[in-house]
Amino acid sequence: MADFLLELLSEEIPARMQEKASADLARLFEAEIAKAGLRADAVETYATPRRLALIARGLPAATEAVSEETKGPKASAPPQALEGFLRKTGLTREQLTERDGVLFAIVEKPGRATAEVLAEAVPAIVRAFPWPKSMRWGESSLSTASLRWVRPLQGIVALLGEEVVPFEIDGIASGAATLGHRFHHPGMITIGSAQDYAEKLRACHVILDPAERRGIIEGGARAIAQTRGLHVVPDAGLVAENAGLTEWPVPLLGDFDPSFLEVPREVIQLTMRTNQKYFACVDADGKLAPNFICTANIVAADGGAAIVAGNRKVLAARLSDAKFFWEQDLKVPLAEQAKKLDQIVFHEKLGTVADKVDRVAKLARWLVEQGITGAADPALADMAEQAARLAKADLVTGMVGEFPELQGVMGGYYARAEGLPHEVADAIRDHYKPVGQSDDVPTAPVTVAVSLADKLDSLQQFFAIGETPTGSKDPFALRRSALGVIRLLTGNGLRFAIPGALLDFFADRLKVQQREAGIRHDLIDAVFALGGEDDLVRLLARVKALQAFVSTEDGVNLIAGYKRAANILKKEGWDAALSPQRGDGFGYAPEPAESALLAALDIAETAADAAVAEENFEGAMAALAGLRAPIDAFFDSVTVNDVDPAKRTARLGLLARIRHAVHRVADFSRIEG
C-alpha cells in the first residue's frame, strides 16, 4: 500500500473558492479512480492561495484482475443476432461460453498498475474541474481546446510513494518539485513523498492546512489585541478569508485617527472588513476602538512596522471617504431624500419605490389603528406612518450607495441625528428584520408595524401580478418575506388574518420555519386542511396541542380508530355527515357499545366546541381523548355493515359523527403513521 500526493501549483486562487475546490478535488478523485476499481483508505485535501493538494492514503500497487461476463443471445439464435454480439464483444464464436442454451462472453481483464490509473485520472480531473470562474492563458489560449484553470497552472507534483507518476497536462509535466513561499523561499523544493510534503512546505514558510492557518490568525489577533487591553470583534468569515489569502499568516495591530469614530460603527467595520480584510477591535466596554488588525503574509524584518504604516495610510483614505459621505448625507433631511424615490423603479408593473412607500405607510398605520401590533394608539399610528414614509429614504444617500448592506441601518442613524422620535428611528433601522432564521425579531409596536407592512406589501403585490417563486427561483425574496412575517406574528403573538391568496404559500413556509422547532409538517397540514384558518398564532397553538396529543397512547389509539372509521365510510361512499339524533334516536334497540359511543360523542362534541371557541386546544384534545375507549369498544363488539339496513345506516352515521367530532380540531386523515 502506498500514499499518493497530488499538488496543483498555480497563481493565486481566490480565497472564496478554496474550500469548495478542496471538496471538489476529493469528490472527483474518488469517482475517477473508482472507475478502475480503486479506493483509498482516506482522502485529504488542502488549499493555500497558490496550491491545491490531495493526499490519498493506502492505495494498492495495482487494481485487481476482474472477469467481466456479458450475456448474449441463445445458442439457437439466428446468425444475424450472433454476428451482432460478436462484433460488440470482439470475440469469435469459439471464445463464447454456453450455459443452459445461452451464450456468454467472458473476458478476463488483468489488473492495472495504480500509477497507470492515476496518470489517466489526474488529467481527466484537471480538465473537468468545476471552477466557478476559470481562464485560459499563454499562446495555447487561442484554442478553445486548451486547458482552463482558475489561474495559470504552473506545476504539478504527482508522487505514488516515492515515485513520480508521469503524465502531462497542456505542456506541464508532473514531477516532484514545487515552490515554497513567494517571498521567504521562492526557489524549488523537491518533495520526497506524501509523508514529508507538509513539513517540507512548513520549512519553506508555507502552512498547508487552512485550519491551522485559521487558528494562527485567530489566536494571534486575540493575543496582540490583549496587549492593548482590547478584544477582537469575532468574525469567522473574515478569519477564513485571511487564511485563504496567506500561506504564512502574521497578524499585526495598527491604529487610525480617533476622529473617524464620529462615523457610525457599522460603517467603520464594513470599510475595514470589505475593503481591507481587517479585523475590528473593541475596548473593555464594548466600544469600537481606533485600531485594526491586518494579516501579513510575511515575517517582516522590522516587526511589521512598515506594513502597518502602509495599511494605516490606505485605511485612512477609505475612512475619509466614508466620513465625507456621512457628513454630506447629514445635510439633507430624510424627508427630502425620500422625494427622490419616485426616480427609482421598484418593478415595471408595480411602479416606483415611492409608490411602494405610499402603500406601506398606509398599511403600517392601519395595522396600528386596528390594534394588530399592540394598543390602537393614534400617536403610534402617526409614528408608524412617518417611519414607513422615511424607511427607504437612505437608498438615495451617498453612504448606502457605497455600502448597500447598510440600508436601514443608515436611515436609523440619520433619523436620530435629525432628532426624530426614537420609535421612528428604530423602525427605520430595523424594518428589514428579521432577515434570517437567526436574526432578532423586532418587538416595538412601531417597528413591527413597518416591518410587517413592508413584507406584506411585497407579497401581496408580487402575487397579484403573478410573480411567484418557482422551484429554486425566488428573484424578489418572497420566501424570505413570508418567513419574516411568520416570525413577526408568532414571535409577538399577533393576531392577523393572512390574505387568502397567500395562505397556501404561508402554509409551505410555516412548515419550513417550524421544522427546526421540531413541529411535524403533517400536523400543520392537518390543521390547514380544515379550511378557514388564517391566524398563524392560533394555528400553531392548535398544532402544538395536537402534536402533544398524538404522542400519547390515547392519541395514537384515537387516530387508529378515526382512520378505521374513515376507511369504512370511504369504502361505503358515505360522504355526508349523517348521524342518528342525539339521545335514543336509533329506531331500534341499540347495543350497549352503540349507546355508550353516542353518549360519549354528545359529551365530546360539546366540550370540544367550547374549548375550541376559547382557543383552549389542550382542552379540546382532552375532550377527544374521552372517545378513545368508546370507539375501541364499538369496533370490538358491533358489526357496522349489519344485514339490517336501519342498523347499518345508523352505525355508519355514528362513524360519520366520529369523523366530524375529530375534525373540530384537525383533519386526522392528513396525519402520517
N, C-alpha and C positions, 0 to 999 in steps of 0.2 A: 504494500500500500504506500502511496506517495501523496504529497500535497502539491496542488497546482497553484501557482501565483500568476495573476494577470494584472498588469498595470498599464493604463492608457494615459499617457502624458500629453497634455495639451496646453494651450494658452488658457487664461483664467476662465473657469466655469462659474457662471453666475451663482451666487450663494443660494438663491431661491430654488435653483434646480437640482442642487446636490443630493438632497435627501431622497427625492423620487428617483433620481438617476441610480443611486445605490440600490434601491429596491428593484428597479427595472433590470439592472445588470444581473442580480441574483436570480430573478424570475426567468429571464431569457436564457441564462446559462444552464440552469437546471432543466429547462424544457428542451434545449438543444442537445445536451448530452443524453437526455432520456431517450431521444430518438434512436440512439445507438445502443441503448440498454445500459447506460452508465448512470450511477448515482453516487454522489459524495456523501460521506458521513455528516458533514456540516459545510455550509457555505457562508463565508463572512464577506461583507463588502464595506469599503471605506471611501471617503471622498475628502479631498482638500481642494483649495482653489485651482490647483494645477494638475490634479491626477484623480482618476477613478480606478479603484483597485478591488480585486477579488481574490480570496483565498479559498480554494475548495479542498477540504480535508478528507483524507482517506480514500483516494481514488485507486482502483486496481490497476495493474500494469496493462491489462487488456480486457476487452469485453469477452463475455462467454460465447462459445460456439452455440449456434442455435439451429434447430431443424424446423423449417417452415413447410407446412403442409397445405396444399391448395386442392379443394375438391373440384373434380371435373365432371364430365358427362358420364353416362352409363357406358359400360363396355360395348353395349349393343347399339349405341347411338349412331346416327348417320355420319358418314365420313366428313361432311362439312362441319359438324359440331366438334369432332375430334381435331380436325385441322385448325380450327379457331383456337382451341385450348392449347394445342402445341405451339402455335405462334405466340400466344400470350405468355407461356412459361419458358419458351426457348428450349424445350426438351424434345426428344424423339419418342415415338410410341413405345420403344423398348425400355425407356427410362421411367415410364409411369408404373405405378403400383396399383394393382387391382384388389379391391376388398368388397365382398358381397355384391359383385357385379358393377361396382362404381370405380372409376379411375381417379387416382390421386397423383399429384405432382409433389414429390418430397425433395426439397432442396436443402442440403447441408451447408450452412454458412459458417465458415470458420470465424473465430474471434479476431478482433482488430486491435492493434496496439492503441492504447489510450492516447498516446501522443498524436497518432494519426487522426483520431476522432477530434481531438482538441484543435488540431491545425485546420480542420474544416469548420469546426463550430465557431471559433472566435471571429473569423472574418464575417461569417453569416450574422453573428450577433451585432458586430460593429455597424455593418451596412443597414441592418434593420432597426437600429436603436431609435426609440421614440422620443427624441428631444422635442420639447415644446417649440423651440426655435433652433435652427441649425444653419450652417453656411458651407459654401464651397470656397476654395482658396487656390492661389497659385495658377500656373498655366493650365493644369488639368481642369480647372473650374469652368473652362469654356465648354466642356462636355457635360451634358445632363446625366451621364452615366458615372461621373466622378463621385468620390466619397463626400458625404455630408456629415459634419460633426458640429457640436455646439460651438467650438472654436477650433482653429487649426490644430490637427493632431500632429504631435512632434515625435513621439516614440512609443514603443511597445515592449514591455517586459513580459515574457511568457516562459515560465520555468516549471517543469514537472519534476519534482525532486530537485536535483541539482543540474538537470539537463534542459537546454533551451528547446522549446517546441518551435520548430521552424515554419514560418509562413510569412506572407507579405500582404499588406493592405495598402493599395494605392501608392505603391513605391516605398512604403515604410516597412522595413524588415523587423521581425521580432528579434529580441536578444535578451541580454542580462543586465544592460546598463540603463540607468536613469539619471535624473538630475536632482541635486539637493535644493536647499533654499535659494531663491533667486539672488539674494544679496550675500548671505553668510557662506554659502557653499554652491556657487553656480556651476562648478565642474561636474564631471561624470562620476557616478557611483556604480560599482559593479556589485550586483546582488547575487548572493550565493544560492539562496533558496527562500521559500516562504518563511522558514524559521528565523532567518536573520534580517528579513526585509524591514520590519518596523523599527528595529534597533539601529540598523544602518542609516535609515532616514533620520531617526532622532539624533544620531551623532552628527548629522549634517543639517540640523536645525529645521527638521520637518516632523511635526507631530501628526501621525497618520490618522488616529482615531478622533472623529469630530466630537465625541462625547468627552474625551479628555480635554480637548481644546475648550469646549464649553465650560468645563469645570475650572480650568485655569483662568478664564475670563471672569467667571462669576466670583470665584474666590479672591482673585487678585484685585478686582474692582472693590469688593467689600473691604479688603484689608487696607487699601490706600485711602478709601473714604473714611475709615475709622481713625486714621492718623490725624484727621481734621475734625473729629467728632461728628462726622456726617454718616448718613445712610444712603445706599444706592436705591433709587426707585426700581422695584422689581420689574423686569421686562424679559420674559423667557424668549420671545420672538427676536428681540434685539441681541440677546446673547447668542442665539443660533445664527443670526445673520453675521455677526462679527466673527464667529467661529468659521463661517464659510468664506470669509474674506482674508483669513490669515492662516499661515502654516506654522508660525511661531508667535502666538499672541502675547503681547505685553501691554497690560492696562496701564494708562498714565492719567494722572489727575491734573486738570487745569482749572482756570477760573475765568470769569468775564466781568465786565463792568457792572457793579450792583445797580446802576441806574436803569439797566434793562429790565429789572424786576418790576418796574412800573407796568410793563406789558403783562397781560394775563398769563398765568402759569401755563395753561394749556398750549398757548402759542409758543412759548419758550421751549417747552418739552417737545412739541411737534417739530419745531425748527431743528432742534438738536437730533431728534430721532430720525426724521425723514430725510433731511438734507445731509446730515453729517454722521449718522450712526453713532451718536454719543449717548452715554447714559446720564440721566439727571440725578442730582443729589438733593436730599432734604436734611434740615437740621433736626435737633432733638425734639422740636415742637412740631415737626412735620411740614415746616415751611420750606419752600423751594430755596435752595442755596445758590449763590452765584458761582457755581462750579460745574464742571463736566468731566466725564471720564471717556477718553478715546482709547482705541485699541490699536497699538502699533504692531507692525509685522516684523520688527527687528529689535535686537538689543542694542540700543544706541550707546556710543562711547560717552556721550555727555549725560547719560541717565535719562534721556528723552526730552531734555530742555528745549532743544530746537524744534522737535516735533510738536511739543505742547504749544510753543510760541506760534508756530505756523497755523495750528488748528485754532488757537485763540483768535488770530487775525481773521481767519475765514469765518468763524462763528460770529465775530463782531459785525462783519459785513451783513451776514444773514439777519442778525438780531436788529441791526439798524433798519433794514428793510421792513421787518415786522413792526418795529416801533413807529416807523413812518405811516404804515397802513393804519395802525391803531389810532394815532393822533389825527390823521385825516378823517377817518370814519367817525370819530367823536364829534367832528364839526357839523355833521349832518344828522338831524334828529331821525329816528326810525320812521316816524310818520312821513317824512319827506322821502326817505329811501323807498318806502312802500309804494309811493306813486309811480315808481319805475317798473313795478311788477307787471304792468299791462304791456310791457315790451317783451316779456318772456312768454313763449308759448308753452302751456302745460301739456296739451295734447291737441292735435289738429281738430278733433271732434268735440273737445271739451273746453276750448277757449284758452285764455291766458292764465298765468299764476294769479293775477289779480281776480279773475273770475272764481278761481278755486278759493281764494282767501275770503271772498264775499260769502260763498256758500258755507264755508267752515265757521265763519264768525256768527252767522245766523243760527247754525246748528249748535254751536257751543253755548250761545245764550239760551236757546230752547232747552238744552239738557239741564242747565242750572235752574231755569224757571220752572221746569217740571219736577224739580226735586230729585232727579235721577242721580246726580253726583253729590247729593247731600241736601242741606237745607235750601229751600227756594228763596234765597236772599237776593233782593234786587241789586245790592251793591256787588255781590259776587257775580251776578249775571253781567253787570256792566264791565267788570274786570275781565271776565271770560271773553266777551266780545272784543274788548280792547286788545287783549293778549293775542287773540286769533288774528286780528287785523294787522298786527305787527310781527307775528311769528315768522313770516317768510321774508321780512324786510332785509335781513342780513345777507340774503342771497345776492344782493347787488352791491355789497360792501367790498372794499379792496381786500380786507383780510380773508373773507370767505372765498373770494376769487382766487387767492393764493393758496388757501388751505380749506378746500371744500369739506373736509372732515369736521370742521368746527362750526358748521351751520347749526343754528340753535344755540350753541354754547356762546358764540359771539353776540348773538342777539340779546341774550340774557345779560351779558356784560354791558352792552350799550344801553339797554333799558335801565339798568341800575345806575349807570353814570348819568342818565337824564333825570334821575330822581323819580322814576315811575314806581308805583307800589311794588313791594317785593313779591306779592302774589302774581302780578303781571310778569315781572322779570323771571321768576321761577318757571312760570308756564311757558314763556318763550324759550327758555333754556331747555326744558325737559319735554317739550311737546312731541318729540320724535320717540320718546321712550314708551314702553320697553322695546328695545331694538331686537334683542335676542332672548333666549330662554333663561340666560343667567343675569340679564340686565335687571336693575331695580325697577319696581313698579311704582309709578307716582301715586301719591295718596292725597295730595292737596286738592280740594274741590275744583279750583280754577284750572290747575294743570290737567287734572283728569278730564275735565270738560273739553279743553282744547285738544288734548291728545286723542280722545275718543272721536271728536268731531272730524279731525284731520284724517284719521284712518277710515272711519265710516264713509266719509265723502268719497275717498278714493275707491273703496269697494263698491259703493252704490253706482258711482259714475261709470267706472270701467265695465261693470257687469251690464249696465244699461246699454252700452254701445257694443257689447259682445266681445270685449277684450278680456277674456277669462283665461286663467292659467291652463295650459295643456301639457300633459306629460311633465317633462323636466323644465319646460319653458314657463317662466313667470317674469316677463320683462318689467312689469310695474310693481313687483314685490307684493302682490296681493295676498299671498300666503302669509308673509311676514306681518302684513297689516291685520289680517284676521287673527293671528296668534296674539298680536298686541292687544286687540280688542278683547279677546278671551281673558288674557291675563289682567287687564284693567278691570273688567267686570267681576271676575271671580276673586281676584286679589283684594278688591274693595267691597265685595258683597253687594254690587249694584244691580238693581232690578231694572232690566231693559229688554224690550222685545226686539229680537233680531228680525230685520225685514224678511218677509217670506221668501223673496227671490234669492236670499243668501243662506237660507237655513241648511241646505244640503252641503254647501261649501263649508259652513261653520261646523257641521257635524264631522266632516272629514278632518278638519284642522283640530277639533277638540280631541278626537281620538289620538292624533299625533301628540298633542300637547300633554294629554293625561297619561300617555304610556309611561313616561318617566316617573309619574306619581304612583304607578302600579295599578291604575284603573283599567279594567278589561274593556276592550273595544266593543265586544259583543253586547255588553251591558248598556253601553251608550246607544248602540243600535236598537236595543230592546226598548229603551225609553223613547227615543226619537220616533220609532215605528208607530207609537200610539197616535202621533199627529197632534198638532195644536200646541206643542211645547216650544216656545220661543224664548224662554227665560233661562239663560245658561246657569245662573246661580241655583235656581230651583231644580233644574235638570240634574246638575251634579249632586245636589243633596239627595235626590231620588236614586241616582246611580250608586252613590256610596252606600246608601242604606241597602240597596239591592245586592251589592257585592258582599256586604257583611252577612246578609241573609242567606245567599246561595252557598256560602261556605259552611253553613250549619247543617246538621242532619235533617232538621225539618225542611230546610230549603232544598236540599238535594232530593228528598223524597217528594216534596210538593212539585218540583219540576218534572220528576218522573211521572207522577200522577197526571199533571197537566198535559204532558206530551202524549200519554196514553189516551186521555180523553180527546185531545185534538186530533190524533190519528184516526180514532174511531169516527169522529164527526166528519173528517175529510173523506174517509172511505165511504161513508153513507151519504156524502154530498149535502151535509147539514150545514148550511151557511147562515141561516137566520138564528138569532139567539132566542129560540123558543124555549119556554120552560113552563112547568106547572105553576099554578098560583101559589103564593106563599100560604103556608098552613096546610090543611088537609085537602088539597085540590087535585089529588091523583085520579079520582074517578074509579078507583079500585083499592083494595086493601093492600097498602104498600108493605114491603118487607121492612124489618126494623132498621137495616142499614140505609134504606132509602129515606125513611123519615128522619134518621139522625143526620144524614147528609143535607137534607133540605133545611133542617133547623140550623145546622152549622153555617150553611150558606146565608141564611137570613141574618144571622149574627155577624158573620164576617163581612158581608157586603155593607151593612150599616156602619160597622166600626171602621172599615177601610175607607169608606166615603168620607166619614167625619175626619179621620186622620189626614187624608189627602187634602181636604179643604183647609186644614190648619197647617199644611206642609209638614206634618209630623210623619215622615216617611218610615221611620223606625216603627212607629205605632201601626202604620198600615201593614208593614211586613209581619208584625206580631199578630195582627188580626188574621192575615192569610195563613200564618203558621197553624192556627186553630183548625184549618181544613185538612191538614195532613192525615190525621188519624181517621176521620170520617171517610175520606176518599179511599184510603187503603182498605178500610172495612167494606166499602161499597164494591170495590173491584174484587175483593175476596169472596163475597157471598151473593152478589147479584149478577144475573145474566142480562146484559144490556139488550142484545138482539133476541128478545123473547118472541115466541111464536104469536103471542097476543099483541096485535098492533097497538092497542092502547098502552100497554106496558112499555113496549119498545119506544113509542113516541115520547112517553113521559120520561123514560130513562135517558134517552138522547137529549131531552130538554134539560135534565139535570147536568149532563156533561157540558152542554152549552152554557149553563149557568156557572160551572166551574171555570170555563174559559173566560167568560165575561167578568167574573169576580177577579180573576188574576190580572186581567187587562186593565183593571183600575190602577195598577201600579206599573206594569210593563208588559210588553209582548214577549211572553216566555218562549215563543217559538224561535226567537232570534238568539236565545241563549245557547251557547255551544256546550257540547258534552252530554 
